[in-house]
Every structure is written in structure tokens, then in C-alpha cells.
Amino acid sequence: VRELTKRYGAGRELQALFEIHQKGYEHTHHHHCLSKEIKDAVLKRLEDYGGTKQRLSQLLDEEQQRELEQELEEERQQELPPSVEPCQHTLHEEIKRLGDMRSDIMD
């Protein structure tokens, strides 16, 4: 398990933006430089406007996170619906007559 963590980084999970930034504040060394009012205001705004939108979070590398999000999006796009047999099309007789230049409907 350690080898996998060392090779691929910490695990990723979906979290709300508020949760990601709250944990980020807890793990940074400069959090003591920010006033409590500023930190609380930022977190409140993220909670209000970020809502329930979720992103993949990881405290390590943002570039890895962007790559993984792109891969997940590609995987979602590759999922094709099952193939089906198309329906046999039919035209109403009136439509066929309308398209027939020799039909009496054209007079």
C-alpha cells in the first residue's frame, strides 16, 4: 500500500469546494498569517456560492488532479449506449402522393 501511495500519490475523493479549501487551510503553514475573519469570510462564500458542486480533491498536486478529471471525463464520453435496430420508416399515402409529380393532387 505504501508503494502505491508513493507511486500514485494520496487517494482522491469527491468533495465540496468548501471542504477542499477548509482542509487546505488546516494543512498549510501560512494559515496563522490569515486573520480568522478573512478565513471565515472566504469559507462562508465558498459554502454559499460553491454549494454542492464537487471536485476531486487531493492535497498534493493540482496538475495530477486536472489530469485525472480529464481522464474521468473522457471515460464518461466513451460510454456508448447499446446498439439498437432502427425502426422501419413509413410514409403516409397522402405524403407519397404529394411527392409524386404525376399524381392528381399536383393539379
N, CA, C and O atoms as a GROMACS GRO file, in nm:
protein
  428
    1VAL      N    1   0.083  -0.119   0.000
    1VAL     CA    2   0.000   0.000   0.000
    1VAL      C    3   0.087   0.124   0.000
    1VAL      O    4   0.059   0.221  -0.071
    2ARG      N    5   0.193   0.122   0.079
    2ARG     CA    6   0.283   0.238   0.083
    2ARG      C    7   0.345   0.263  -0.054
    2ARG      O    8   0.359   0.378  -0.097
    3GLU      N    9   0.383   0.154  -0.121
    3GLU     CA   10   0.444   0.168  -0.253
    3GLU      C   11   0.347   0.233  -0.350
    3GLU      O   12   0.386   0.319  -0.429
    4LEU      N   13   0.220   0.193  -0.346
    4LEU     CA   14   0.120   0.253  -0.434
    4LEU      C   15   0.099   0.400  -0.402
    4LEU      O   16   0.089   0.484  -0.492
    5THR      N   17   0.092   0.432  -0.273
    5THR     CA   18   0.075   0.572  -0.233
    5THR      C   19   0.195   0.654  -0.277
    5THR      O   20   0.181   0.767  -0.323
    6LYS      N   21   0.313   0.596  -0.262
    6LYS     CA   22   0.435   0.666  -0.302
    6LYS      C   23   0.437   0.688  -0.453
    6LYS      O   24   0.480   0.793  -0.500
    7ARG      N   25   0.391   0.589  -0.527
    7ARG     CA   26   0.396   0.597  -0.673
    7ARG      C   27   0.285   0.684  -0.731
    7ARG      O   28   0.310   0.764  -0.821
    8TYR      N   29   0.162   0.670  -0.679
    8TYR     CA   30   0.048   0.739  -0.739
    8TYR      C   31  -0.002   0.857  -0.657
    8TYR      O   32  -0.089   0.930  -0.703
    9GLY      N   33   0.049   0.876  -0.539
    9GLY     CA   34   0.003   0.988  -0.457
    9GLY      C   35  -0.112   0.946  -0.369
    9GLY      O   36  -0.159   0.832  -0.373
   10ALA      N   37  -0.156   1.040  -0.289
   10ALA     CA   38  -0.266   1.013  -0.196
   10ALA      C   39  -0.395   0.990  -0.273
   10ALA      O   40  -0.409   1.031  -0.388
   11GLY      N   41  -0.488   0.924  -0.208
   11GLY     CA   42  -0.616   0.895  -0.271
   11GLY      C   43  -0.695   1.021  -0.303
   11GLY      O   44  -0.675   1.125  -0.240
   12ARG      N   45  -0.782   1.010  -0.400
   12ARG     CA   46  -0.864   1.123  -0.441
   12ARG      C   47  -1.009   1.090  -0.411
   12ARG      O   48  -1.051   0.974  -0.418
   13GLU      N   49  -1.084   1.192  -0.377
   13GLU     CA   50  -1.225   1.171  -0.350
   13GLU      C   51  -1.302   1.296  -0.388
   13GLU      O   52  -1.246   1.406  -0.393
   14LEU      N   53  -1.429   1.278  -0.414
   14LEU     CA   54  -1.514   1.392  -0.445
   14LEU      C   55  -1.550   1.464  -0.317
   14LEU      O   56  -1.595   1.404  -0.220
   15GLN      N   57  -1.529   1.597  -0.318
   15GLN     CA   58  -1.563   1.679  -0.202
   15GLN      C   59  -1.618   1.811  -0.251
   15GLN      O   60  -1.589   1.855  -0.362
   16ALA      N   61  -1.698   1.874  -0.166
   16ALA     CA   62  -1.748   2.007  -0.198
   16ALA      C   63  -1.632   2.105  -0.192
   16ALA      O   64  -1.534   2.082  -0.120
   17LEU      N   65  -1.642   2.215  -0.267
   17LEU     CA   66  -1.535   2.315  -0.270
   17LEU      C   67  -1.503   2.367  -0.130
   17LEU      O   68  -1.387   2.386  -0.095
   18PHE      N   69  -1.607   2.388  -0.051
   18PHE     CA   70  -1.588   2.436   0.087
   18PHE      C   71  -1.498   2.340   0.164
   18PHE      O   72  -1.405   2.384   0.232
   19GLU      N   73  -1.525   2.211   0.154
   19GLU     CA   74  -1.447   2.111   0.228
   19GLU      C   75  -1.302   2.108   0.182
   19GLU      O   76  -1.210   2.095   0.263
   20ILE      N   77  -1.282   2.121   0.052
   20ILE     CA   78  -1.146   2.119  -0.003
   20ILE      C   79  -1.064   2.235   0.054
   20ILE      O   80  -0.952   2.216   0.100
   21HIS      N   81  -1.122   2.355   0.051
   21HIS     CA   82  -1.048   2.472   0.097
   21HIS      C   83  -1.033   2.474   0.249
   21HIS      O   84  -0.932   2.521   0.301
   22GLN      N   85  -1.133   2.423   0.319
   22GLN     CA   86  -1.122   2.416   0.465
   22GLN      C   87  -1.005   2.326   0.504
   22GLN      O   88  -0.926   2.360   0.592
   23LYS      N   89  -0.994   2.210   0.439
   23LYS     CA   90  -0.882   2.120   0.468
   23LYS      C   91  -0.750   2.183   0.424
   23LYS      O   92  -0.647   2.163   0.488
   24GLY      N   93  -0.755   2.258   0.314
   24GLY     CA   94  -0.634   2.325   0.267
   24GLY      C   95  -0.582   2.423   0.370
   24GLY      O   96  -0.462   2.432   0.393
   25TYR      N   97  -0.674   2.498   0.433
   25TYR     CA   98  -0.633   2.591   0.538
   25TYR      C   99  -0.569   2.517   0.655
   25TYR      O  100  -0.473   2.564   0.715
   26GLU      N  101  -0.624   2.401   0.688
   26GLU     CA  102  -0.572   2.325   0.801
   26GLU      C  103  -0.432   2.270   0.774
   26GLU      O  104  -0.354   2.252   0.867
   27HIS      N  105  -0.400   2.243   0.647
   27HIS     CA  106  -0.272   2.179   0.614
   27HIS      C  107  -0.164   2.275   0.567
   27HIS      O  108  -0.053   2.232   0.539
   28THR      N  109  -0.194   2.404   0.557
   28THR     CA  110  -0.092   2.498   0.513
   28THR      C  111  -0.025   2.562   0.634
   28THR      O  112  -0.084   2.571   0.742
   29HIS      N  113   0.097   2.605   0.613
   29HIS     CA  114   0.173   2.666   0.723
   29HIS      C  115   0.144   2.815   0.736
   29HIS      O  116   0.178   2.876   0.838
   30HIS      N  117   0.082   2.874   0.634
   30HIS     CA  118   0.057   3.018   0.641
   30HIS      C  119  -0.081   3.051   0.695
   30HIS      O  120  -0.122   3.167   0.692
   31HIS      N  121  -0.154   2.950   0.743
   31HIS     CA  122  -0.290   2.977   0.793
   31HIS      C  123  -0.289   3.068   0.915
   31HIS      O  124  -0.387   3.138   0.941
   32HIS      N  125  -0.178   3.069   0.990
   32HIS     CA  126  -0.172   3.155   1.107
   32HIS      C  127  -0.155   3.302   1.067
   32HIS      O  128  -0.180   3.391   1.148
   33CYS      N  129  -0.112   3.328   0.943
   33CYS     CA  130  -0.096   3.465   0.894
   33CYS      C  131  -0.231   3.527   0.858
   33CYS      O  132  -0.247   3.649   0.863
   34LEU      N  133  -0.327   3.445   0.822
   34LEU     CA  134  -0.458   3.496   0.784
   34LEU      C  135  -0.540   3.525   0.908
   34LEU      O  136  -0.539   3.450   1.006
   35SER      N  137  -0.612   3.636   0.902
   35SER     CA  138  -0.699   3.664   1.014
   35SER      C  139  -0.817   3.567   1.011
   35SER      O  140  -0.856   3.520   0.904
   36LYS      N  141  -0.871   3.540   1.126
   36LYS     CA  142  -0.984   3.449   1.135
   36LYS      C  143  -1.102   3.504   1.057
   36LYS      O  144  -1.178   3.426   0.998
   37GLU      N  145  -1.119   3.635   1.055
   37GLU     CA  146  -1.232   3.696   0.983
   37GLU      C  147  -1.221   3.669   0.832
   37GLU      O  148  -1.321   3.637   0.768
   38ILE      N  149  -1.100   3.684   0.777
   38ILE     CA  150  -1.080   3.662   0.633
   38ILE      C  151  -1.104   3.515   0.599
   38ILE      O  152  -1.175   3.483   0.504
   39LYS      N  153  -1.044   3.428   0.677
   39LYS     CA  154  -1.060   3.284   0.652
   39LYS      C  155  -1.207   3.245   0.659
   39LYS      O  156  -1.257   3.173   0.572
   40ASP      N  157  -1.276   3.292   0.762
   40ASP     CA  158  -1.418   3.258   0.777
   40ASP      C  159  -1.502   3.317   0.663
   40ASP      O  160  -1.596   3.254   0.617
   41ALA      N  161  -1.467   3.439   0.618
   41ALA     CA  162  -1.541   3.502   0.508
   41ALA      C  163  -1.523   3.423   0.378
   41ALA      O  164  -1.619   3.403   0.304
   42VAL      N  165  -1.400   3.380   0.353
   42VAL     CA  166  -1.373   3.302   0.231
   42VAL      C  167  -1.448   3.169   0.236
   42VAL      O  168  -1.512   3.130   0.139
   43LEU      N  169  -1.440   3.101   0.349
   43LEU     CA  170  -1.509   2.972   0.361
   43LEU      C  171  -1.660   2.989   0.353
   43LEU      O  172  -1.728   2.904   0.295
   44LYS      N  173  -1.714   3.097   0.410
   44LYS     CA  174  -1.858   3.121   0.403
   44LYS      C  175  -1.900   3.143   0.259
   44LYS      O  176  -2.002   3.090   0.214
   45ARG      N  177  -1.822   3.223   0.186
   45ARG     CA  178  -1.856   3.250   0.046
   45ARG      C  179  -1.848   3.121  -0.037
   45ARG      O  180  -1.933   3.098  -0.123
   46LEU      N  181  -1.748   3.039  -0.012
   46LEU     CA  182  -1.739   2.911  -0.083
   46LEU      C  183  -1.858   2.823  -0.052
   46LEU      O  184  -1.912   2.754  -0.139
   47GLU      N  185  -1.900   2.824   0.074
   47GLU     CA  186  -2.014   2.742   0.113
   47GLU      C  187  -2.142   2.794   0.048
   47GLU      O  188  -2.226   2.716   0.002
   48ASP      N  189  -2.158   2.928   0.043
   48ASP     CA  190  -2.279   2.988  -0.015
   48ASP      C  191  -2.285   2.969  -0.165
   48ASP      O  192  -2.387   2.926  -0.219
   49TYR      N  193  -2.176   3.001  -0.233
   49TYR     CA  194  -2.178   3.001  -0.379
   49TYR      C  195  -2.130   2.870  -0.440
   49TYR      O  196  -2.168   2.836  -0.552
   50GLY      N  197  -2.047   2.797  -0.369
   50GLY     CA  198  -1.999   2.669  -0.421
   50GLY      C  199  -2.104   2.562  -0.410
   50GLY      O  200  -2.107   2.467  -0.488
   51GLY      N  201  -2.190   2.577  -0.312
   51GLY     CA  202  -2.300   2.483  -0.295
   51GLY      C  203  -2.252   2.340  -0.283
   51GLY      O  204  -2.159   2.309  -0.209
   52THR      N  205  -2.318   2.253  -0.358
   52THR     CA  206  -2.285   2.111  -0.350
   52THR      C  207  -2.196   2.066  -0.465
   52THR      O  208  -2.173   1.946  -0.483
   53LYS      N  209  -2.145   2.161  -0.544
   53LYS     CA  210  -2.056   2.122  -0.653
   53LYS      C  211  -1.937   2.048  -0.594
   53LYS      O  212  -1.879   2.091  -0.494
   54GLN      N  213  -1.904   1.938  -0.655
   54GLN     CA  214  -1.795   1.859  -0.602
   54GLN      C  215  -1.682   1.847  -0.703
   54GLN      O  216  -1.705   1.841  -0.824
   55ARG      N  217  -1.564   1.845  -0.652
   55ARG     CA  218  -1.443   1.830  -0.733
   55ARG      C  219  -1.359   1.720  -0.670
   55ARG      O  220  -1.374   1.688  -0.552
   56LEU      N  221  -1.271   1.665  -0.749
   56LEU     CA  222  -1.176   1.569  -0.694
   56LEU      C  223  -1.075   1.646  -0.611
   56LEU      O  224  -1.018   1.744  -0.658
   57SER      N  225  -1.053   1.604  -0.490
   57SER     CA  226  -0.962   1.677  -0.404
   57SER      C  227  -0.842   1.590  -0.370
   57SER      O  228  -0.851   1.469  -0.354
   58GLN      N  229  -0.732   1.656  -0.360
   58GLN     CA  230  -0.609   1.591  -0.318
   58GLN      C  231  -0.521   1.703  -0.268
   58GLN      O  232  -0.514   1.810  -0.329
   59LEU      N  233  -0.455   1.681  -0.161
   59LEU     CA  234  -0.374   1.787  -0.104
   59LEU      C  235  -0.238   1.799  -0.171
   59LEU      O  236  -0.163   1.892  -0.143
   60LEU      N  237  -0.205   1.705  -0.260
   60LEU     CA  238  -0.072   1.708  -0.319
   60LEU      C  239  -0.064   1.795  -0.443
   60LEU      O  240  -0.032   1.913  -0.432
   61ASP      N  241  -0.092   1.742  -0.559
   61ASP     CA  242  -0.059   1.806  -0.685
   61ASP      C  243  -0.184   1.841  -0.764
   61ASP      O  244  -0.261   1.753  -0.803
   62GLU      N  245  -0.205   1.971  -0.789
   62GLU     CA  246  -0.322   2.015  -0.865
   62GLU      C  247  -0.315   1.968  -1.010
   62GLU      O  248  -0.419   1.942  -1.071
   63GLU      N  249  -0.196   1.958  -1.065
   63GLU     CA  250  -0.182   1.913  -1.204
   63GLU      C  251  -0.229   1.768  -1.217
   63GLU      O  252  -0.297   1.734  -1.314
   64GLN      N  253  -0.194   1.684  -1.121
   64GLN     CA  254  -0.242   1.546  -1.122
   64GLN      C  255  -0.394   1.543  -1.115
   64GLN      O  256  -0.458   1.462  -1.182
   65GLN      N  257  -0.451   1.632  -1.035
   65GLN     CA  258  -0.596   1.637  -1.021
   65GLN      C  259  -0.662   1.675  -1.153
   65GLN      O  260  -0.762   1.615  -1.191
   66ARG      N  261  -0.606   1.775  -1.224
   66ARG     CA  262  -0.662   1.816  -1.353
   66ARG      C  263  -0.653   1.702  -1.454
   66ARG      O  264  -0.748   1.678  -1.529
   67GLU      N  265  -0.540   1.632  -1.456
   67GLU     CA  266  -0.525   1.519  -1.548
   67GLU      C  267  -0.627   1.410  -1.518
   67GLU      O  268  -0.686   1.353  -1.610
   68LEU      N  269  -0.647   1.380  -1.391
   68LEU     CA  270  -0.742   1.276  -1.354
   68LEU      C  271  -0.885   1.317  -1.389
   68LEU      O  272  -0.962   1.235  -1.438
   69GLU      N  273  -0.920   1.444  -1.364
   69GLU     CA  274  -1.054   1.491  -1.400
   69GLU      C  275  -1.076   1.479  -1.550
   69GLU      O  276  -1.185   1.441  -1.594
   70GLN      N  277  -0.973   1.511  -1.630
   70GLN     CA  278  -0.984   1.499  -1.775
   70GLN      C  279  -1.001   1.352  -1.815
   70GLN      O  280  -1.083   1.322  -1.902
   71GLU      N  281  -0.925   1.263  -1.753
   71GLU     CA  282  -0.939   1.120  -1.784
   71GLU      C  283  -1.078   1.069  -1.748
   71GLU      O  284  -1.137   0.992  -1.824
   72LEU      N  285  -1.130   1.112  -1.634
   72LEU     CA  286  -1.265   1.070  -1.595
   72LEU      C  287  -1.369   1.121  -1.693
   72LEU      O  288  -1.464   1.050  -1.725
   73GLU      N  289  -1.352   1.243  -1.741
   73GLU     CA  290  -1.445   1.299  -1.840
   73GLU      C  291  -1.438   1.219  -1.969
   73GLU      O  292  -1.541   1.192  -2.030
   74GLU      N  293  -1.316   1.181  -2.011
   74GLU     CA  294  -1.302   1.101  -2.133
   74GLU      C  295  -1.368   0.965  -2.116
   74GLU      O  296  -1.430   0.913  -2.209
   75GLU      N  297  -1.354   0.906  -1.997
   75GLU     CA  298  -1.418   0.777  -1.971
   75GLU      C  299  -1.569   0.789  -1.981
   75GLU      O  300  -1.636   0.701  -2.036
   76ARG      N  301  -1.624   0.898  -1.927
   76ARG     CA  302  -1.768   0.919  -1.935
   76ARG      C  303  -1.813   0.933  -2.079
   76ARG      O  304  -1.919   0.884  -2.117
   77GLN      N  305  -1.732   1.000  -2.161
   77GLN     CA  306  -1.768   1.022  -2.300
   77GLN      C  307  -1.758   0.894  -2.381
   77GLN      O  308  -1.829   0.879  -2.481
   78GLN      N  309  -1.673   0.801  -2.342
   78GLN     CA  310  -1.654   0.679  -2.417
   78GLN      C  311  -1.766   0.578  -2.395
   78GLN      O  312  -1.781   0.484  -2.472
   79GLU      N  313  -1.844   0.596  -2.291
   79GLU     CA  314  -1.954   0.504  -2.264
   79GLU      C  315  -2.064   0.527  -2.366
   79GLU      O  316  -2.135   0.628  -2.359
   80LEU      N  317  -2.078   0.434  -2.459
   80LEU     CA  318  -2.177   0.447  -2.564
   80LEU      C  319  -2.302   0.369  -2.528
   80LEU      O  320  -2.294   0.265  -2.461
   81PRO      N  321  -2.417   0.417  -2.572
   81PRO     CA  322  -2.539   0.340  -2.546
   81PRO      C  323  -2.537   0.212  -2.628
   81PRO      O  324  -2.468   0.204  -2.730
   82PRO      N  325  -2.611   0.111  -2.585
   82PRO     CA  326  -2.613  -0.014  -2.660
   82PRO      C  327  -2.674   0.008  -2.798
   82PRO      O  328  -2.764   0.090  -2.815
   83SER      N  329  -2.625  -0.067  -2.896
   83SER     CA  330  -2.677  -0.051  -3.031
   83SER      C  331  -2.816  -0.110  -3.041
   83SER      O  332  -2.847  -0.211  -2.977
   84VAL      N  333  -2.898  -0.047  -3.121
   84VAL     CA  334  -3.036  -0.093  -3.140
   84VAL      C  335  -3.066  -0.099  -3.288
   84VAL      O  336  -3.001  -0.032  -3.369
   85GLU      N  337  -3.162  -0.178  -3.323
   85GLU     CA  338  -3.206  -0.190  -3.462
   85GLU      C  339  -3.297  -0.071  -3.493
   85GLU      O  340  -3.393  -0.047  -3.420
   86PRO      N  341  -3.269   0.004  -3.601
   86PRO     CA  342  -3.353   0.119  -3.632
   86PRO      C  343  -3.493   0.076  -3.676
   86PRO      O  344  -3.511  -0.033  -3.731
   87CYS      N  345  -3.589   0.161  -3.652
   87CYS     CA  346  -3.727   0.133  -3.693
   87CYS      C  347  -3.738   0.148  -3.844
   87CYS      O  348  -3.667   0.226  -3.906
   88GLN      N  349  -3.828   0.072  -3.902
   88GLN     CA  350  -3.856   0.084  -4.044
   88GLN      C  351  -3.941   0.209  -4.065
   88GLN      O  352  -4.048   0.222  -4.004
   89HIS      N  353  -3.895   0.300  -4.149
   89HIS     CA  354  -3.972   0.423  -4.169
   89HIS      C  355  -4.089   0.398  -4.263
   89HIS      O  356  -4.083   0.312  -4.352
   90THR      N  357  -4.193   0.472  -4.241
   90THR     CA  358  -4.312   0.461  -4.327
   90THR      C  359  -4.362   0.601  -4.359
   90THR      O  360  -4.357   0.690  -4.274
   91LEU      N  361  -4.410   0.619  -4.480
   91LEU     CA  362  -4.471   0.745  -4.521
   91LEU      C  363  -4.619   0.724  -4.545
   91LEU      O  364  -4.660   0.623  -4.602
   92HIS      N  365  -4.696   0.817  -4.501
   92HIS     CA  366  -4.840   0.810  -4.524
   92HIS      C  367  -4.866   0.822  -4.674
   92HIS      O  368  -4.791   0.888  -4.746
   93GLU      N  369  -4.971   0.757  -4.721
   93GLU     CA  370  -5.003   0.757  -4.865
   93GLU      C  371  -5.022   0.898  -4.919
   93GLU      O  372  -4.984   0.926  -5.033
   94GLU      N  373  -5.080   0.988  -4.840
   94GLU     CA  374  -5.101   1.126  -4.885
   94GLU      C  375  -4.966   1.195  -4.910
   94GLU      O  376  -4.953   1.273  -5.004
   95ILE      N  377  -4.870   1.168  -4.827
   95ILE     CA  378  -4.736   1.226  -4.845
   95ILE      C  379  -4.672   1.170  -4.971
   95ILE      O  380  -4.610   1.245  -5.046
   96LYS      N  381  -4.687   1.042  -4.995
   96LYS     CA  382  -4.633   0.983  -5.118
   96LYS      C  383  -4.698   1.046  -5.240
   96LYS      O  384  -4.630   1.076  -5.338
   97ARG      N  385  -4.829   1.066  -5.236
   97ARG     CA  386  -4.899   1.128  -5.349
   97ARG      C  387  -4.854   1.272  -5.369
   97ARG      O  388  -4.842   1.318  -5.483
   98LEU      N  389  -4.828   1.342  -5.260
   98LEU     CA  390  -4.783   1.481  -5.270
   98LEU      C  391  -4.647   1.488  -5.341
   98LEU      O  392  -4.621   1.582  -5.416
   99GLY      N  393  -4.562   1.391  -5.316
   99GLY     CA  394  -4.431   1.389  -5.380
   99GLY      C  395  -4.431   1.333  -5.521
   99GLY      O  396  -4.331   1.345  -5.591
  100ASP      N  397  -4.540   1.274  -5.564
  100ASP     CA  398  -4.549   1.214  -5.697
  100ASP      C  399  -4.594   1.321  -5.797
  100ASP      O  400  -4.705   1.373  -5.787
  101MET      N  401  -4.507   1.354  -5.892
  101MET     CA  402  -4.536   1.459  -5.990
  101MET      C  403  -4.653   1.421  -6.081
  101MET      O  404  -4.720   1.509  -6.136
  102ARG      N  405  -4.679   1.295  -6.097
  102ARG     CA  406  -4.788   1.252  -6.185
  102ARG      C  407  -4.921   1.239  -6.110
  102ARG      O  408  -5.023   1.205  -6.170
  103SER      N  409  -4.920   1.264  -5.982
  103SER     CA  410  -5.040   1.247  -5.902
  103SER      C  411  -5.141   1.357  -5.932
  103SER      O  412  -5.103   1.468  -5.970
  104ASP      N  413  -5.270   1.327  -5.917
  104ASP     CA  414  -5.375   1.426  -5.941
  104ASP      C  415  -5.377   1.534  -5.833
  104ASP      O  416  -5.439   1.638  -5.852
  105ILE      N  417  -5.310   1.510  -5.719
  105ILE     CA  418  -5.305   1.610  -5.613
  105ILE      C  419  -5.222   1.731  -5.657
  105ILE      O  420  -5.238   1.839  -5.601
  106MET      N  421  -5.134   1.713  -5.755
  106MET     CA  422  -5.049   1.821  -5.804
  106MET      C  423  -5.124   1.916  -5.897
  106MET      O  424  -5.071   2.022  -5.930
  107ASP      N  425  -5.244   1.882  -5.940
  107ASP     CA  426  -5.320   1.968  -6.032
  107ASP      C  427  -5.386   2.081  -5.959
  107ASP      O  428  -5.454   2.162  -6.021
   0.00000   0.00000   0.00000
